Every structure is written in structure tokens, then in C-alpha cells.
Amino acid sequence: MNKDQKQEVIELLKGKFSQYNNFYITDTESLTVAQVSTLRRHCFDKNVEMKVAKNTLIKKALESLDGEKYSGVYEALNNVTALMFSENPKEPALILSSFRKESNGDRPVLKAAFINGEVYTGDEQLKALTQLKTKNELIGEVIGLLQSPAKRVLAALLHHHEKQAEGAATAE
């Protein structure tokens, strides 16, 4: 790879890191070509972009954007690295988990995840990341909480009204 090609990869990666608030750094070293293709298909189906690149180029792209912001992920840049970019912070974790179940293995390994500015390092974080709440799920919960007192008040009023109607009917 010549200098221009390397710069091209760095620019492409910078674009992805700027576009997405969430990315996962995985190790796909021992996967077969067929397994990598399957993983890519799963990613594509779930709107997750998967990119394989040299660690030095990934690091250069991150440093040129904001060396401090991304410093927590640098130590994860070793061996074979596949990046997974996603709008949804937990989708890559779900893909990795289901892929492992299907293949009865522990690959790909999660090296790190960068979620809205937070860094999660180590494969043991995968389970927690599958349980992250998305923005829409959190909004749904808040709306549910806001609606529940209103529902109770309406139910109580309705019940009270029915009781009154029954009382009036018996009085006649």
C-alpha cells in the first residue's frame, strides 16, 4: 500500500468516525472467509457498516480527528481489526452475540466499543452492551411513565362515574 492509498484509507475512516457516534473494535483473526462474509451480511442487514483496516491507519484517523477523545481505544488496536459503525449503540453487540451463538464460538472478540463518548474495553463488556437502551427505548419508557398516572386518574374517574350511574339506576 503506497502513501496515497494509506491517506485514502485514513480519510475514509475519518469520515466514518465523524458520521457515527458509536463504533466497535473487534478481532476477527481466526474467522474463515465464509464466516467473515456471513458477519458482513448480518451487519448489512442491520445497517451496521463493517470496515477492516490496519491498526496504524485507524489510529492515525482517530488522532487526526481528536486524539484525546479517542485515547481510550488505542490499546485495543492490535491483531486483526474489524470496525463496526452503527447509529444504534447496541446493534453491533447483538450481531456479535448472535453470530457467536450460531457458530458456537467466542469469535469475533470485542476489543473495545466507543458509545456516545464512553469507552468500553474488553470482551466481557459484550453482554452489558447488548442490554444498552437505545434513545427510542428510553423515550418510550419516559412516555410510559408520564402516561401511567393519567391512565390511573382516568380509570378512577370512569369507575366512579360507572358507580354513580349504577346508583342512579337502582334508585329509580
N, C-alpha and C positions, 0 to 999 in steps of 0.2 A: 504494500500500500504506500503510494507516494504522499508527499506533503499535502498536495491539493486534495487528494482523496480523504486524507485524515481530517483536513479542515472542513470538508463537506460533511463528514460524519458528525463532527463536533457541532456544526451549525444545525444539522437536522435534530440532534439530541437537545440542543439549547431550545429549539422550537418546541419540542415535546415537553421539556421540563417547565417551560413558560406557560404552555397551554394547560397542563394538568396540575392540580394541587396534590394529587395522590400518585405515588408510584411505588412499585415493589421491586426489590432486587432479589433475584432468585438464582440458584445454582442448578444448571441443567446438565452438568457434566456427564453423568452416567446414563442419560436418556438416549434411546436409539433414535435414528432419524424418523422412524414411524411414530414414536412417542412424541417427539417434538412437533411433528405435523398435527397430531391429534390435539396437543396442547394449544397450538396456534389456532386450530379450528374452534376449540372451546372459547378461546379469547375473542375471536372474531364474532362468534355468535352472541357474546355478551358485551359487545362494544368496548373491549379491552384491547389496547394496542400492545403488541409484544415486539420488542426490539432486542436483538443480540448485538453486543458491541464489545470492543476491547475496553478493559477496565481503565487504562490510562486515558482513553478518549472520553469515557464517561466522566472521569474525574475532572478533566480539563473543561468539559462543557459546564459542569456544576460550578467549578471555581470561577469561570468567567462570568457566570450569572450572579452568584452570591456565595463566595467561599465560606463565609461564616454560617449562613442559614443551613447549608447542606453538610457542614463538617461532621455531623453525627453519622453519616452514611459511608464516609470514606473507607473505614476499616472493613466494610462489607464488600468492597470491590476487590475480590480475589477469585481465582479459578475461572470457570466459565460463567459469564454473567448474562442473564436474560432479564431485561427490564419489562415490567408490565405497567402500562399507563392507563388510568381509569378516572372517569368523572365520579363514579360511585366508589367510596373508600373501601367497601368490603368485598366488592365483586371479585378482585383477584384472589382474595383469601378463599372465597367459596370455590373458585375454579381450581385452585391448588388442592384444596381438601378433597373435592370430588374426584379429581384426577388421580390422587393417591389411592383413594378407595377403589377406583376402577382397576388400577394397576397393582393393587395390593403391595404398594411400596411406600417409601418415605421420601420419594423424589417427585418433583423438584424441591430442593431445600429452600426455605425462606431465609435469606441472609439479613434483609432489613426491609422496612416499609417506611415511607415518608407520607404521612397522612395529615393534610392541612397544617403543616409546620411542625408536627410531632414526629419524632423518630422512634420506631420500634425495632429493636435488633434481636436477632436470634430466632431460630425455628420454633422455639417454644411459644412465641407470640402468635403463631398462626391461629390457634383456637380462639384466642381473645379477639383477633381481627375479624373472624367470621361472625362474631356477635356484635360488632360495631353497629350502632344505629345510624341510618342514613338521615340526612336532613329531612326528607319527606316523612320518614317514620317518626322522627321527633316532633315534627309539626302535627302529625296525626295524633300523637299522644297528647299534646297540649290541647288540641281542639277537643279531643275526647274528654279531657279533664274539665275544660271550660263548659262543655255541653252537659256533663252529668248533673251538676246542681240544678240547672234549668230543667232537665228532664224530671228530676225528683219533684221540683216545685209544680210542674205541670201535672205530673201523675197525682200528686196530693190534691191539687185543685180539682182535677177531674173526679177523683174518688169522692171528695167532699160534695161535689155537685151531684154525683150519682146518688149519694146517701140522701141528700136533700130531696131529690126527685122521688126516691123511694118513699121517703117520709110523707111527702105531699100526696103520693098515690094512695098510701094506706089511710091517710086522714080523710080521703073522700068517701 
